[in-house]
Amino acid sequence: MVKTIEWVGGKVIMLDQSRLPVDVAYIECDNYLKVAEGIKKLWIRGAPAIGIAAAMGIALAARDIKAEDFESFISQLEPAIETILSTRPTAVNMKWAANRLKALLNSRRDESVSGLKELLVEESQKILDEDLQVNKAIGMWGEQFINDGDTILTHCNAGALATGGYYGTATAPMRVAKEMGKNFHVIADETRPVLQGARLTAWELMQDKIPVTLITDNTAGALMQRGEINLVIVGTDRTALNGDVANKIGTYSVAVLCKEHGIPFYVAAPLSSIDFNIPSGDQIPIEERGSEEVTDVFGKCKIAPEGVKVRNIAFDVTPAKYVTAIITEKGAFKPEDLKKLSGVEAEIDKLRIKIRK
């Protein structure tokens, strides 16, 4: 699998996902504004991946700061952090990464400015490395829900391309299940209007020789009605304390269909994407994007009348009542138990879903 993002020679190198699956091309970012542009324009996307990009972008911003003391350094760094965080408001991972870096800096206030800059580079790399391990753990906990012969529906892209590396989040249980020798088939929604399912999910699963069939978004219900879907696994950009899940637009519709047809609906969610400070999904900011994503196909072909009004809502919120379980790196949990996950490991062990399907 190609690398999504890495730090090389003082630059952030990110895969330009807006060009997939036609071209595999990388963009060099030598300043934080270029990283912010990449996040905004979807060169890099997916909650974990943009959290990593934000951390690396902050490290880039710090490198160019000329300051003699801690307070001056922080005051100059803060505007860059705000610029990066403003690019995509729904996913919480960028804020999580920024808060982690700021906490690190505050714990090392006596460090030299040059030392602080190096710390940020090192910590951004740690966030990338940890992401790989987190996703593998999600896969280990989630494969229990996949039976031999199952057909799995997924919406949007929560695969390797949405994270720091190979496993992904929603695709992690699939990859682990494959490693264990299970046979299954994946149905990928195309995911209008940017077609992350068609361009990204189908592409990366084919690269890994995981059987996949692409469908239009409106086909999911018909396949469920025919009994052709056994379970659904999706990712999340932000999950609230009560288990409400914000994910790519159309996820809510899939969850409601699952409820109607008695199909399990699972959410793969690293703890970094769970916002323990938001009590419910009502408080999650929902991004709306430009009309051209709906009226044009990648700027090359117009498919709607000139001047038509457009609502391009990028995410929706699935209420916890539609979620069968949330799969984290600590285990799979009922949505109502998320609020207890900040407790000690012993408490987490009691809540973890252990019975295999």
C-alpha positions in Angstrom: 0.0 0.0 0.0 1.3 3.5 -0.9 2.1 5.8 2.0 -0.4 8.5 2.9 1.9 11.0 4.5 5.4 11.2 5.9 8.0 13.7 7.1 11.1 13.6 4.8 14.0 16.0 4.8 12.1 18.8 6.7 9.1 18.6 4.4 5.7 17.0 4.6 5.1 14.6 1.7 1.4 13.7 1.2 -0.3 11.6 -1.3 -2.6 13.7 -3.5 -5.8 11.6 -3.1 -7.8 14.0 -5.3 -6.0 12.4 -8.2 -6.7 8.8 -7.4 -7.3 6.3 -8.9 -5.9 7.7 -12.1 -2.6 9.0 -10.8 -0.5 8.2 -7.8 1.2 11.5 -7.1 2.8 13.1 -4.1 2.9 16.8 -3.1 5.7 18.3 -1.1 4.7 20.8 1.6 7.5 23.0 2.9 5.3 25.3 5.0 2.2 25.0 7.1 0.0 27.0 4.6 0.6 24.3 2.0 -0.4 21.6 4.5 -3.6 23.6 5.4 -4.3 23.9 1.6 -3.9 20.1 1.3 -6.3 19.4 4.1 -8.9 21.9 2.7 -8.6 20.6 -0.9 -8.8 17.0 0.1 -5.2 16.1 -1.1 -5.3 14.4 2.3 -8.5 13.4 4.1 -9.9 11.0 6.7 -10.0 12.0 10.4 -6.8 10.2 11.5 -4.8 11.2 8.4 -5.6 14.9 8.8 -4.8 14.7 12.5 -1.3 13.5 11.5 -1.1 16.2 8.8 -2.1 18.9 11.3 0.7 17.8 13.7 3.2 17.9 10.9 1.9 21.2 9.7 2.3 22.7 13.2 5.9 21.4 13.3 6.5 23.1 9.9 5.1 26.3 11.2 7.3 26.2 14.3 10.4 25.7 12.2 10.1 29.2 10.7 9.4 31.0 13.9 12.1 33.4 15.2 11.7 33.7 18.9 14.0 33.9 21.9 11.7 32.6 24.6 8.8 30.3 25.2 6.0 32.9 25.4 7.1 34.6 22.2 7.4 31.2 20.5 3.9 30.1 21.5 2.3 33.4 20.6 3.7 33.2 17.1 2.7 29.5 16.7 -0.9 29.9 17.8 -2.2 31.7 14.6 -0.7 28.8 12.5 -2.5 26.3 14.7 -5.8 28.2 14.3 -5.3 28.3 10.5 -4.8 24.6 10.3 -7.8 23.8 12.6 -10.1 26.0 10.5 -9.7 24.0 7.4 -12.2 21.2 8.3 -14.3 21.7 11.4 -16.1 18.3 11.8 -13.2 15.9 12.3 -11.9 16.1 15.9 -8.5 14.6 15.3 -6.8 17.8 14.2 -7.9 19.5 17.5 -6.8 16.4 19.4 -3.3 16.5 17.7 -3.0 20.2 18.3 -3.9 19.9 22.0 -1.4 17.1 22.4 1.4 19.2 20.9 0.5 22.2 23.0 0.4 20.1 26.2 3.9 18.8 25.3 5.2 22.3 24.8 3.8 23.5 28.1 5.4 20.6 29.9 8.8 21.6 28.5 8.7 25.4 29.0 12.3 25.5 30.1 13.5 23.9 26.8 15.3 26.1 24.3 13.3 27.3 21.3 15.3 25.1 19.0 14.7 22.2 21.3 10.9 22.9 21.2 11.0 22.8 17.4 12.6 19.4 17.4 10.2 18.1 20.0 7.3 19.0 17.7 8.8 17.1 14.8 9.4 14.1 17.0 5.9 14.2 18.4 4.3 14.4 15.0 6.2 11.3 14.0 5.0 9.6 17.2 1.4 10.4 16.3 2.0 8.8 12.9 3.6 5.7 14.4 0.9 5.3 17.0 -1.8 5.6 14.4 -0.5 2.5 12.7 -0.6 0.5 15.9 -4.1 1.8 16.9 -5.5 0.8 13.5 -4.1 -2.7 13.8 -5.6 -3.0 17.3 -9.0 -1.9 15.9 -8.6 -4.7 13.3 -7.9 -7.3 16.0 -11.0 -6.3 18.0 -13.2 -5.9 15.0 -12.6 -9.1 13.1 -14.7 -11.0 15.5 -17.8 -9.5 13.9 -16.9 -10.9 10.4 -17.9 -14.5 9.7 -16.6 -16.6 6.8 -18.7 -15.9 3.7 -20.0 -12.5 4.9 -20.7 -9.6 2.7 -19.7 -6.3 4.3 -21.0 -2.8 3.2 -18.9 0.2 3.9 -19.5 3.9 3.1 -17.0 6.5 2.1 -13.3 5.7 2.8 -12.0 4.8 6.2 -9.2 2.6 4.9 -5.5 3.0 4.8 -5.8 6.2 2.7 -7.8 7.9 5.6 -5.1 7.1 8.1 -1.3 6.9 8.5 -0.9 3.5 6.9 -1.9 0.0 6.0 -4.8 -1.1 8.1 -7.1 1.9 8.1 -10.0 2.0 10.6 -13.2 0.5 9.0 -11.1 -1.7 6.8 -8.8 -2.8 9.6 -11.2 -5.7 10.7 -11.4 -6.7 7.1 -7.6 -6.8 6.7 -7.2 -8.8 9.9 -10.0 -11.2 8.9 -8.2 -11.7 5.6 -4.9 -12.5 7.4 -6.8 -15.1 9.5 -8.0 -16.8 6.3 -11.6 -15.7 6.3 -13.4 -15.3 3.0 -15.7 -12.3 2.6 -16.8 -9.7 0.1 -16.9 -6.0 0.4 -19.6 -3.7 -1.1 -18.4 -0.1 -1.4 -20.8 2.8 -1.7 -19.6 5.3 -4.3 -20.2 8.1 -1.8 -21.3 11.2 -3.7 -20.3 13.9 -4.3 -16.5 13.4 -4.1 -16.7 9.6 -4.7 -14.3 8.5 -2.0 -15.8 5.0 -2.1 -15.4 4.7 -5.8 -12.0 6.4 -6.2 -10.4 5.3 -2.9 -12.0 2.4 -1.1 -12.5 0.3 -4.2 -9.0 1.1 -5.4 -7.1 0.3 -2.2 -9.1 -3.0 -1.6 -8.3 -4.1 -5.1 -4.6 -3.3 -4.4 -4.8 -5.7 -1.5 -6.7 -8.3 -3.5 -9.8 -8.0 -1.2 -12.9 -8.8 -3.2 -14.9 -5.6 -3.7 -18.0 -4.5 -5.6 -18.8 -0.9 -6.2 -22.4 0.3 -6.0 -24.2 3.6 -6.3 -25.3 5.0 -2.9 -28.9 4.4 -3.7 -28.3 0.7 -4.2 -27.5 -0.1 -0.6 -31.2 -0.5 0.5 -32.1 -2.8 -2.3 -29.2 -5.1 -1.5 -30.3 -5.2 2.2 -33.8 -5.9 1.1 -32.6 -8.9 -0.9 -30.6 -10.2 2.1 -27.2 -9.6 0.4 -25.6 -7.6 3.2 -24.5 -9.2 6.5 -23.0 -6.3 8.3 -21.9 -2.7 7.8 -18.6 -1.2 9.1 -17.9 2.6 8.7 -15.4 5.0 10.1 -16.1 8.3 12.0 -14.8 11.8 11.9 -16.1 12.6 15.4 -18.1 10.6 17.9 -19.8 12.3 20.8 -19.8 11.1 24.4 -23.2 9.5 24.1 -22.2 7.5 21.0 -23.7 9.7 18.3 -21.4 9.3 15.2 -20.5 12.0 12.7 -19.3 10.5 9.4 -19.5 11.2 5.7 -22.9 12.3 4.4 -25.1 9.3 3.7 -24.0 7.3 6.7 -27.1 8.1 8.7 -29.3 6.7 5.8 -27.3 3.5 5.8 -27.7 3.1 9.6 -31.5 3.6 9.4 -31.6 1.0 6.6 -29.6 -1.4 8.8 -32.1 -1.0 11.7 -35.0 -1.7 9.4 -33.4 -4.9 8.0 -31.8 -6.2 11.3 -28.3 -5.7 10.0 -25.5 -4.9 12.5 -24.0 -1.4 12.1 -20.4 -1.1 13.4 -18.3 2.1 13.7 -14.5 1.8 13.8 -13.3 4.7 16.0 -9.9 5.3 17.3 -10.1 7.0 20.7 -8.6 10.2 19.1 -11.8 10.6 17.1 -14.0 10.4 20.2 -14.8 13.8 21.6 -15.4 13.3 25.3 -16.2 17.0 25.7 -19.3 16.9 23.5 -22.3 15.3 25.2 -24.2 14.5 21.9 -24.0 14.7 18.2 -26.1 17.9 18.3 -22.9 19.8 19.3 -20.8 18.5 16.4 -20.0 21.2 13.8 -21.0 20.0 10.4 -18.9 21.2 7.4 -20.7 22.4 4.2 -18.5 22.5 1.1 -18.6 24.3 -2.2 -21.4 23.8 -4.8 -19.0 22.8 -7.5 -18.5 19.4 -5.9 -22.2 18.7 -6.6 -22.7 20.5 -9.9 -19.4 19.4 -11.6 -17.4 16.2 -11.9 -13.9 17.2 -10.8 -14.2 20.5 -12.6 -14.3 18.8 -16.0 -18.0 18.1 -16.7 -21.0 20.1 -15.6 -24.0 17.9 -14.5 -26.4 20.5 -13.2 -28.0 23.7 -14.6 -25.8 26.8 -14.3 -26.8 28.9 -11.2 -28.8 26.2 -9.4 -28.8 26.4 -5.6 -26.9 23.7 -3.9 -26.6 22.3 -0.4 -23.4 20.3 -0.1 -23.4 19.0 3.5 -20.3 17.0 4.0 -21.2 15.0 7.1 -24.3 13.7 8.9 -24.8 12.4 12.5 -26.0 8.9 13.2 -27.7 8.7 16.6 -26.3 6.1 18.9 -29.5 4.1 18.9 -28.6 2.9 15.4 -25.1 1.8 16.3 -24.5 -1.8 17.2 -21.0 -1.3 18.6 -18.1 1.1 18.4 -14.8 -0.6 17.7 -11.8 1.1 19.3 -8.1 0.2 19.9 -9.2 -0.8 23.5 -12.0 -3.1 22.3 -15.6 -3.0 21.0 -18.1 -1.2 23.2 -21.8 -0.4 23.2 -22.3 3.3 22.4 -23.7 4.1 25.8 -20.5 2.8 27.4 -18.2 5.3 25.7 -18.6 7.8 28.6 -16.9 5.2 30.8 -13.8 4.7 28.6 -11.8 7.3 30.4 -11.8 5.1 33.4 -9.1 2.6 34.5 -8.3 -0.4 32.4 -10.2 -2.7 34.8 -13.4 -0.8 34.1 -12.7 -0.9 30.4 -12.3 -4.7 30.5 -15.7 -5.1 32.1 -17.4 -3.1 29.4 -15.6 -4.7 26.4 -17.8 -6.8 24.1 -16.2 -10.2 24.3 -18.7 -12.6 22.8 -17.8 -13.5 19.3 -20.5 -13.3 16.7 
